[in-house]
Amino acid sequence: MGLKEKIQQKASEIKSKLIEIRHHIHSNPELSFQEFETQIFIENYLQNTLGLKTQRIANTGIVALIEGKNPSKRVVGLRADMDALPITEVNDGRTYRSNVEGVMHACGHDVHTTSLMGAATILNGLKDEFEGTIKLIFQPGEEKLPGGASMMIQEGVLENPKVDFMIGQHVMPFVEVGKIGFRQGLYMASADEIFVTVKGKGGHGAMPHLGIDPIAIASQMIISLQQIVSRSANPIIPSVLTFGKIIANGSTNVIPSEVYIEGTFRTLNEEWRNEAHLKMVSTAKGVVEGLGGTVDFEIRKGYPFLKNDVTLTQNCESFAKNYMGEDKIEALDIWMAAEDFSYYSQEVPSCFYRLGTRNEAKGITFGVHHPNFDIDEDALENGAGLLAYLAVKSL
């Protein structure tokens, strides 16, 4: 029996265990940087079931090593994120529904963690059949700035032993279960958070000439800021500027004194990203002050763009075709969402791919960050098996 067949057989054998693990994690979600019980659960499994030594990092993160023959030859890092979202899960009868009101694994991090635990189970039994070291990285706080990946890197997760390349996977509810998605090169956007307060002079709605209307000013400002994307950005560089929150506590006949606004800016070019930040601040100040108001314009720099190393991703796609079948591999488009796996991709050659979880026949079609989100759990067998196969083949 070849290596592929051994991994496939083991992945099939542990499928029921993977479902059990996923249900436990899904039922007990924890928010970003609060993954204390999840950390203990993973540690117990790695230590007591697999006999691995674990190290705590970035407060709630975990690192463990699986060493094959000649362990210093090459090192591959496999990453899973562990945190959940502040979302109330729909009560539709699922037995593994969240036990924590207002907290839910709505982005599939329970699947990522389960897949890595499964891959560790498979790889731990194959130590005599590969050379090099596999570093298991269970990461906190993907959903919240500054991003757990940045903290893990700062605390040395890519060192001792030095990681040569990284592989990560993420659920994709728009890809059918049983299929895998890849994209070489630029894949996901940087993400910055914008917080703005436009101040004017409140007054009676019937006498606007006696005040300075911050709503009218903020409206002009938002329209002007959109022209940075439509007229200042190079058209070949994807860019998104969205304002999703506006609070102006006036009423039908009351002009408020200030307007509060929140938004996001995303792109795939670091030079343009920095230039756009300067343009947004100067444009906002010019428009607002020109109309008699004042503005506080804060940009909190978030995750960088995610780039998949071309050679590594080509290899992983080829390995996946061999493991899954050529008809099971899909090409992905650029996606303007953000992921803090991007921090790893800025440091070492990386491959971030998508695990199909959709099953229309079962009604499993909702996107991530939705209270109805769920997966077809047949994906867990592929999630664990393929991750293990990519690791040993890449080594």
N, C-alpha and C positions, 0 to 999 in steps of 0.2 A: 504494500500500500504506500503510495506516494505522500509527500507532505501535504499537498492540497486535500487529498482524500482523508487524511488523518484529521486535519483541522475541520473539514466539513462534518465528519462523523462526530467529533467531539462537540461541535457547535449544536448539532442535532440532539445529542445526548443530554446536554445541559439546558435545553430550551425551557423546560418546565421550571428549572431553577432560576433562569433569567426572568421569567414572568413573575415568579415569587419575589425576587429582589426588586423588580421594577414596581410592583404593587406596594411593597413596603415603603420605598422611597417616595412614590407618588402620594401615598396616604399621609406621609409625614414631612411635608415641604417646609423649607426654611428659607427666609429671605437672604439677600446678599450679605455676606460677611457675618451671618448668624448661623452658619451650617454646623453647629456644634454636635448635634445628635447624628447628623449624616456622617460627619467625620468619624465618630465613634463606631458607627455601623460598618463603614468601609474598613476601618482599621481592624476591627474584630474579624472580618472576613479574610482580609489579606494575611493577618497574623495567624489566626487559629485554624482557618480552613486551608490556606495555601502555604503557610509556614514562611511568609516573607517578612523581612524587617521593614518597618515603616518609619518615616520621618515627618513630623509636623512642620509646616512652613506657611508663612503669610497668615498666621493665626489659625485659620480653619482649613487650610490646604493639607494635602498628603502627597508624599513622594515615596515610591518603592522601586526597587530594581529587580529585574529578572536577568540573570547572567548566563549566557550560553558559553560555548567553548571560546577560548581566546577573547574574554570579555572586553578588553581594551581596544579591539580592532575597530569597531564603530559603535556609535550609540544613537538610537532612535528614541525620541520622546513621543509618547502617546498621551493626548490630553482629553480630559472630560471635565465639563463644568458641572457644578452641583447645586446652584442656587435656584430658587423659585421666584415667582412674581406676586405682587400685591393684587391678586385677582380672585374673586369669589367663583369657585367652580360650580358649574351647573349641576343641579341635583337630578340626574336622569336615571338613577338606579344602579350606576356602576359601583361595584362592591369595594373598589379601591379608591373611592372619592376622597379628596383631601379631608383630613380630620382637623385642619386648622382653618377656621373661618377667615376668609379674606386673603388667604395665601394658597397658591396653586402652582403646580408644575405645568405651566401653559406654554412653555417653549421647548419642552422635550429634554431638559437637562437630566431628568430621571432616566431617560433612555440612554443618554450619553454615558452617564455614570454606570448604569447597568451593563452597557456594551463593553466598557473598559474593564469592569470586574469580570465579565465573561471572557474577554480576550486574555486577561491575566490568568484565568483558570486554564485556558487552552495552552498558552505559551509556557506556563510553569511546568507542564508535562512534556514539553518538547525541548528542554534546555540542552539536550545532547544532540539536537539536530540542526542547530544554527550557531553561527559565530557572532560575537558582539554582545551588546547589552541593550535591553529594553527598559526605558525609564517610564514608569507609570506616573502620570501627573493628574491628580484630582484637584481641580482649581475652584476656589470660591469666587463669588462676586462678579460674574460676567455681565450681569444686568445693570450694574451701577458703577458710575465713575468713582475712583480712577480706573476701575477694571482690575479684577483679581490677577489677570495675566501680568500686568505691569508690576504688581507687588511681588508676584512669584519670581519674576525676572530680577527685580531689585534684590531679592533675598537669595539669589544664586541658583535658581532651579535649572538653569542651562549649564551649570558648572558641576564639577565633582560627582560624577564624571561629566566631561564636556559633551553636550548634545550636538551631534552632527547635523541632524535634521528633525523636523517635527511633522507629525501627522495628526489630524483631528477630523472628526465627523460631526455632522449636525443633521437633525431630522429635517425633512422637506415634505410638507403636506401637499405640495403640488406635484410630487413625483410618486407614481404608483409603487405600492409595496412590492418588493422583489427587484426594484431597479435602483441604480446608483447614478448620481450626477457629478460630473467633473467640469472644471474650467481651468485652463492654463493662463498664467499671467494675472493681470488685474481682475479682481473678482468683486470685492465689496468695498463700500465707501468709508471714508473717514466720517466722524460724527461729532459735531460741536453743538453745545447748548447755548441758546441766546436768551438773555433776560433783560427786558427793557422797561423803564418807567418814563413816561412822557408827562411832564408837569406843565400845567397852565394856570388859569385863574377861574375858579368856578363861579357860578351865578345862576340867575333865572333864565330858563330856556327862551322866554319871550324877549330877553334883552341881551343877546349874544355880544352886542357891541361893547358892553361894559365888562366883559370877561375875556379870557383867552381859552378857546375851546380845545382841550387836549384830545378829544375824540376826532375832530376834524383834522387836527395836526397829525395824530397817529395814523389816520387813514392815508394821508398824503405820504407820510414816511414809509409805510408798508409798500405802497405802490412804487415809490421811488427805489426802494431796496430791491424789489423784484427786477428792476432794470439792470442791476449788477449782474444777475445771472443771464438775462436775455440779451444784454448789449455789451457787457464787459468781459464775460467769460469766453474763452476760445470755444467755439461750437463743438469741437471734437472732444472736449473734456466734460464728462457728465457732471452736472451740478444741480443741487436741489436746495432751495430756500423756502421753508414752510413755517408759517406762524399758526400754531394750533391753539393758542390760549390768549384771550383778550378779556380783561376785566375793567369795566368802567362803571363805577357805582353811582351813576346818576339816576334819573328817572325821566318820565315823559316831559317834565318841565324843569328839570334840574341839570345843569351842566356841571360835571364833576371837576375836581381840581387836578386829577391825574388819571392816567390810564396805565395799566400794567399788562405787559405782553410777554409771551414765551414762544420760542421757536427753535428750529434746528437748521443747521447748514451742513451739507454733505457734498463731498466731491472725491475725485480719484487722482488728484495731483497736489503734492505738498506745496509746491511753489505758488500755485494759484490759490490754494487754501489760505496761505498767509497773506497774500495780496488782497483776497476778498475780505478778510477780517478788517484790514485797514480801510478798505473802501466802504464797508458797512458802517463803521464808526463815523467816518467823515461825512458820508451821505446823511446819516441820521441826524448828526449835529447840524449840518447845513440846512436841512429842511426844517427841523424843529425850531432852531434858533431864528431862522429867517421868518418864521411865522409867529415869533414872540414867545415861544415856550422854552423849556429846558429839557434835557434828556440824560438819563443814566443808561448807558449801553454796555452791558457785560457779556463777553463771550467766554464760555468755559470750554477750553480745548479738550476734546474727548479722544476717542480711539483713532489711530491712523488708518489709512486704507489697507486692505488686505490683498496681498499679492501671492499667488501660488507659483512657486518655482517651476519653470517650464519643464526642465529635465526630470525632476522628481515627480511632478504631476503626470507627465507622459508615461513614466514608468509605472506609477500607481494605477493609472487608467488601464495600461496593458495587463498588469497583474489582476486587476478587477475583472477584465474581460475573460481572463483565463479561469478565474474562480467562479464567476457568476454566469458567464456566457456573453458573447458579444452583443446580443440583442437586449441585454439588461442594462447597458450603459447609455446614459443620455448626456448631451452637451448642455451646459448651463450658460445663461446669459449673465452679463454684469447685473449685480443687484445692489441697489442703493441703500439697503439696510447695512448696519454696522455690526462688528463682532470683535471682541478684544483678543481673539486668536491672532488678530492682525499684529499685535505686539511681538509675538513669536516670529511671524513672517518677516518682520523688519530686522530680526536678529540672525536667523538661520534659515536655510532653504526649508520651505514648508509646503504641505499639501493639505488643503481643507476641502473636503468633499461632502456630498449630500446623500443621506440615507432616505430612500423612499418609504413613506408611511401611509400613503393614501389608499383607501379602499371604498369606492363609491357604492358598491353593492352593500356594504355594511354601514353606510352613512358616515364614514370617517373622512370628512372633507374639509373640516374647519381649519383655518390658518392658525399659526402660532399667536400667542398673546390674546387668544379668544377664550371665554369661559367654557366653551364646548370642545375645546381642543382635546384630541385623543389620537392614538395611533393604532394601526393594525399590528398586533404584537407578534405576527410572523416576522416583522422587521428585526426583532431582537436577535434571532438566529443569524441573520446576515450582519447585523451590527457588530456582534462579537466575533463571528468567524472571519469576516472580511478584514476587520481591523487587525486581527492576529496574523492573517495571511500577508497583508501589506507590510506589516512590521518585519516578518522574517524574510520576505522576498526582497525588501528594500535593503536589509542588512547584507 
